[in-house]
Amino acid sequence: MKKVISALFVFILASSAWAASAAQNPKTAVPKTTLNTASHYLDSVLMNTLASLKMIASTPEAKNGDWKGIKRYLKQLEAVTPGVYFYVLPDGNYYSVALDYTNLNLSNRGYFHSLFAGNPIMGFPIYSRSSGKKSALMAAPIVTNGKVTGALGASVFLDELQEKLNREIALPGEYTWFVLNSKGMMMLDNDSDFIFMNALTQGSKSLRDAVTQALKNESGPVQYELDSPRHGNYLKLPNMEWWMFLAKIEGTKAATPPKLKLSLDRFVPGLQKRLNQIDGSLATLIEKSKVDVKKQSEIRKLLNTLLDENPDIVEASFVDTKGIMRMVEPREYKNFENSDISSQEHVKAMMKKPAPLLSDGFTAVENFTAVVVSRPLYNSKNAFAGFVNLLIRPELLVDSLLKKTAIPEDYELWIMQPDGMIIYDQDKSEIGRMLFTDPIYADYKNLLKLSRKIVSAPAGKGSYLYLAPESDEKAIKEAIWQSVKLNNKEWRVVLAYRPYENK
């Protein structure tokens, strides 16, 4: 067995070295040469994996179903090309290098019957719900005395392969690339977020037309638009039913649709005006009332007047200099009176430096995301005597404004603080989440990239990938954003649409 292992190791190293050397220095090559080099490199990585699996399948260990012996071979492959390497039995139960006997079954997988009919599997797409990993399966049957007695497989991790290709081919910034299978599925892309999207159903019309034509041929030129004009070439991989595309991004991105900008231009001033009105109402009434904080009746009158003038306020409260919420209106919240809220960040800020403020979002006791607009109160000697909090639920405030704004139904509005907290989203389940740290966003790299751009500038535009509303499918979204500001706090107001849907 040592001779077989040594031979396999030499084969893996030699083929990997050839693949790496083939991909060097593409920046100096013309696009067609780069495409040829990159497609052969990708083909070699996958076909070398399959060839190694076939070699292992021919060993006595594989033919005898000796898992320990098989595992020694597979571990060497895993070290070269990351993935899940496994040995599967005719009943679907299987062993993996990571887990040994898994107690899981593969018999319902789309490739299983073909594999056990004696056919190698080349590039079958697999998505693991448990790990979130996307992979392409390369698998070889084990044939003993003319009968398939098992199979060996490698689910090659596509994210890692994508990173490897980006490093090896090192394209200039104005170029992009992607790889499709025969059904139009993105198996690899310069941007990993696009992996497993379908160019025939989820791209622009010009991309769908270009891909449809390309999949009928071995090679040729390609031209399409996807937020900007792109042109280049495509080439079918030598041994795989995969096509690699390499294109140059020309000119500038398509102009922002007038309806998108017009909608945001209408909504943002309305939101800014309403925030100013709430804060202005608070400032004016405090100045007019000259309330004596020692008189409960005067404070309650102030709080109720604020509620009457501002129907989108959830509650109004008076907090003393120690951070104790002494009075709350309306009366259904009276049980919260005399609560110590001194640990809340906006309360700490007010007690440290009394000044008008808009708080960051936080979870209110009623279990919804809220913000407060606050202003200090002073006694007759002009000493800080406490402050008034107006509790706002952004969800209700924004929804009421949206009803008055002619934003198309298929547009999506969301609002984010500069720290990444989503304080409003038309998908209510996302309100209150922290975009930069919440695991549900971790796999959407270009959403995170765009969001960092959003928080760094008060206005702009860009594109990202995320789930379409009420769907588990990704959608390309174009977005523009503007800002509102109150008392040195800013919100980024983002409006997005799906430019390639049903077009």
KOLLOGU-965578 format. One record per residue (C-alpha): residue in three letters; x, y, z. Coordinates in pm, whole numbers, plus 50000, padded with zeros to 5 digits. Example, Ala and Ser with C-alpha at 12.3 -4.5 7.8 and 13.67 -1.06 7.14 Angstrom:
2
ALA512304955050780
SER513674989450714
END
This chain:
503
MET500005000050000
LYS502935023950065
LYS503865022549696
VAL500345032149597
ILE500285060949844
SER503665073549720
ALA502555071449358
LEU499335089749437
PHE501185116849627
VAL503625122249339
PHE500705123849093
ILE498835149549305
LEU501885171749350
ALA502885170048986
SER499415177948856
SER498945206149109
ALA502305221249018
TRP501395220048649
ALA498055236948719
ALA499675264348926
SER502365271648670
ALA499745272848394
ALA497945301348567
GLN500895324448625
ASN501235359748491
PRO497845364148321
LYS498045401948360
THR500555402848080
ALA498465380847854
VAL495765391047612
PRO492225382447735
LYS491835351847510
THR495115337347634
THR494125344247994
LEU490775327447940
ASN492435297047782
THR494955294448066
ALA492365299148340
SER489855274548194
HIS492535247748154
TYR493715254448507
LEU490195250048649
ASP489635219148438
SER492895204148559
VAL492085210048927
LEU488785191448897
MET489905164348658
ASN493015157248865
THR490725152249162
LEU488585127948962
ALA491665109648828
SER492945105649183
LEU489575091849296
LYS489625067049008
MET493145056549105
ILE492075050549464
ALA488965032049342
SER491255007049168
THR493194998349486
PRO492644966249685
GLU491544987149983
ALA488705002749785
LYS487624970049623
ASN487594953249966
GLY485684981850131
ASP488554988750373
TRP487635023250505
LYS490845028550701
GLY492885021650392
ILE490675043550174
LYS490805071850426
ARG494605073650410
TYR494405080750037
LEU491545105850061
LYS493305126250329
GLN496085133550081
LEU493575146949828
GLU491915168350093
ALA495255184850170
VAL495555196349807
THR491985206549721
PRO489655215050015
GLY486345196850025
VAL484415167850177
TYR485965134650077
PHE483885103450128
TYR483285066650058
VAL479655057149993
LEU478045022749999
PRO475355009749760
ASP472655016050024
GLY473645052950046
ASN475325052050386
TYR478755067750379
TYR482025075150553
SER483855108550538
VAL487415118150619
ALA486175142850881
LEU483595120851057
ASP484345084650961
TYR480945067050964
THR478485095850934
ASN475175077950997
LEU473815098750708
ASN472495086750373
LEU473035099350017
SER470675076549828
ASN468215104749752
ARG470825127449593
GLY470345135849228
TYR473645120149121
PHE473365087749320
HIS471695064249070
SER473955074848786
LEU477025069749002
PHE475975034749101
ALA475145027048740
GLY478905030048688
ASN479185066048566
PRO481675091248703
ILE480135123748832
MET481685156148716
GLY480715189048877
PHE477285181449029
PRO476275212149238
ILE475725205949609
TYR474605229749883
SER474915219050247
ARG472175234350461
SER474035224450778
SER477355240950690
GLY476265266350428
LYS479015253050200
LYS478595252349822
SER480495225649640
ALA480905206849314
LEU480945169049332
MET483545148049156
ALA482935110849211
ALA484115077249078
PRO482465042949116
ILE484335013549265
VAL483874983449037
THR484614948449165
ASN484104918548936
GLY481944939148703
LYS479714952148982
VAL479624986549147
THR480354979649513
GLY480795015449631
ALA481995049449520
LEU484455076349617
GLY483545113049610
ALA484975147649661
SER482655176849722
VAL485105204149625
PHE484395236349814
LEU483565263249559
ASP484265293549778
GLU487815281349839
LEU488235272549471
GLN486955307149375
GLU489505323649604
LYS492255301949458
LEU491305311249102
ASN491145348249187
ARG494655345949331
GLU496045326149040
ILE494545345248750
ALA494825379248927
LEU492765398748676
PRO492905436848661
GLY489955454348825
GLU488135461848500
TYR487725424748422
THR485295399348561
TRP484835362048513
PHE482355334548584
VAL481785297648513
LEU478445282148418
ASN477285246448391
SER475095234348106
LYS471935245948289
GLY473175281548328
MET474005278148698
MET476915299148821
MET479375273448954
LEU482055299749012
ASP482165337448988
ASN484625365549046
ASP482215375149329
SER481445344549539
ASP477965357449631
PHE476835349149277
ILE477705312049307
PHE474625290249241
MET472605318549089
ASN471215310648746
ALA472225333348460
LEU469285321148252
THR466665332248504
GLN468265357648740
GLY470325379948512
SER469575407548264
LYS467895399147933
SER471115405647743
LEU473015382047976
ARG470365355047934
ASP470525358547557
ALA474335357647554
VAL474495327047781
THR471805308447585
GLN473855312547268
ALA477185304347434
LEU475975271347580
LYS475365259147225
ASN479025263947129
GLU482555255647242
SER483925291347231
GLY483275325947100
PRO482845362947180
VAL480275374747431
GLN478625408147495
TYR475985416947755
GLU474955443148008
LEU474795438748384
ASP474705473648536
SER477235483548264
PRO478265470847918
ARG480605440847920
HIS482315422347640
GLY484795393947621
ASN484985357147535
TYR483845323247660
LEU485385288747637
LYS484095254247728
LEU486375235347966
PRO488185206647790
ASN486645178547995
MET483795194048192
GLU480335205448085
TRP481265239548221
TRP481825272048029
MET484155299248148
PHE483455335648062
LEU485945364248086
ALA484685399448016
LYS485865435148040
ILE483585460048214
GLU483205490047987
GLY482285525948059
THR480185536448352
LYS477345519048526
ALA473855523948395
ALA472145555448518
THR469945553048823
PRO466335548548706
PRO464485581748742
LYS461675565348940
LEU464135552249199
LYS465765585949262
LEU462445604349248
SER460965580849508
LEU463855586049747
ASP463875623649682
ARG460245624249796
PHE460555601450096
VAL463745613850263
PRO462635650350301
GLY459355637850445
LEU461175616650704
GLN463575644950787
LYS460685669250825
ARG458835645851061
LEU461885640351283
ASN462465677951294
GLN458805683251385
ILE458945658851675
ASP462135674151811
GLY460835709251746
SER457565701951922
LEU459485689952227
ALA461765720452228
THR458885745052184
LEU456665730252453
ILE459505728552703
GLU460285765252636
LYS456635776052654
SER455635755852959
LYS458655764353173
VAL457605733953372
ASP458465730953739
VAL459915695853775
LYS458785694954135
LYS455145696954028
GLN453865663853896
SER450755679653743
GLU452845702953525
ILE455055674653401
ARG452075652753319
LYS450425681253130
LEU453615685752927
LEU453845648752850
ASN450205646252741
THR450455677352526
LEU453435661852350
LEU451415630252284
ASP448505650852148
GLU450755669651908
ASN452675638851796
PRO450445608651731
ASP453425587851611
ILE455065588951956
VAL454555556852154
GLU455135572152496
ALA456495603252667
SER458355601852995
PHE460175623753248
VAL463515610453376
ASP465225626253676
THR468925634253714
LYS469635599453857
GLY468155581153557
ILE464875571753727
MET461825573153498
ARG459495591753733
MET456455597253510
VAL455185580753192
GLU452265588652964
PRO449905574852838
ARG448685558753156
GLU448805522953032
TYR452535525253093
LYS452235536253455
ASN453675503353580
PHE457025514353438
GLU457115545553651
ASN460025547553896
SER462025522853684
ASP465795527653690
ILE466915532353327
SER470285547753411
SER472125519253235
GLN470685528452895
GLU473285545052671
HIS471205575352581
VAL470375581152948
LYS474085579353038
ALA474845604052760
MET472185628652878
MET473285627153242
LYS476925631953142
LYS476275660952906
PRO472695674252900
ALA471845682752539
PRO469205674652277
LEU469745639652141
LEU468445611951919
SER469325578252063
ASP470655547551888
GLY468155519751835
PHE467465496952131
THR464945470452231
ALA462085486052424
VAL460415467852713
GLU457535460452478
ASN460065440352271
PHE460295462051960
THR463145483051822
ALA462815519051938
VAL464645552251949
VAL464095582352173
VAL464215619352108
SER465285636852430
ARG465765672152560
PRO466925683852904
LEU464875703553157
TYR466325730653380
ASN465095745453709
SER464705782253794
LYS468415784453871
ASN469255770553527
ALA470535737853678
PHE469925704553502
ALA466775689653655
GLY466035659353438
PHE464865653653083
VAL461945643252864
ASN462095611952648
LEU459835607052348
LEU459795570352250
ILE459445563851876
ARG458955530751703
PRO460665536451363
GLU458615508751206
LEU455345527551269
LEU456785561551187
VAL458185550050851
ASP455165529050755
SER452875559050802
LEU455125580450582
LEU455345553650314
LYS451575554350276
LYS451875590750172
THR454775585149931
ALA454365570549583
ILE457125544449612
PRO456475515449370
GLU455405483249539
ASP458345463549403
TYR460895487649558
GLU462405479349896
LEU463175505150164
TRP465465499650460
ILE467105523050709
MET470375517050887
GLN472375534251157
PRO476085540151086
ASP476925512051331
GLY475015487351112
MET471795483951311
ILE468775480851082
ILE466145502551242
TYR463635498250961
ASP463065472250691
GLN459965462850499
ASP460875427350598
LYS459995431550966
SER462105401751074
GLU465255421550995
ILE464475451851210
GLY466905454251500
ARG469565431951346
MET473195442851330
LEU474155440050965
PHE477915437551017
THR477785410351283
ASP474545390851245
PRO475255355851103
ILE472355358050855
TYR474345383750653
ALA477745366950680
ASP477535349550341
TYR476545381150151
LYS479955396650105
ASN478955423149855
LEU476035434050075
LEU478515439050359
LYS480925457050125
LEU478205480450000
SER476925486150354
ARG480365497950463
LYS480275522150173
ILE476795533250278
VAL477835541450634
SER480925560250511
ALA479035584750288
PRO475745603550334
ALA474575595749980
GLY475485572749695
LYS474515542549490
GLY475645506749439
SER474495471149390
TYR474355440149606
LEU472945405249630
TYR470345394549883
LEU467175374449905
ALA464175385749708
PRO461145393849929
GLU459325362750052
SER461805340549870
ASP464855319249940
GLU466435328749606
LYS469075355549572
ALA468345386149363
ILE470565413149221
LYS469545446649364
GLU470475482049266
ALA470375506749554
ILE470665543649619
TRP470765560249956
GLN470435593850126
SER470575604650490
VAL468505621250758
LYS470105637751061
LEU468875648951399
ASN470975661251690
ASN474215647651540
LYS472765613051476
GLU472355600651121
TRP470255574050954
ARG471025560450610
VAL467845556050406
VAL468315529650135
LEU465935522949847
ALA466545492149633
TYR464985475549333
ARG465575444049128
PRO466525455748777
TYR466565421648610
GLU463375406648744
ASN460805398048476
LYS462745417148211
END
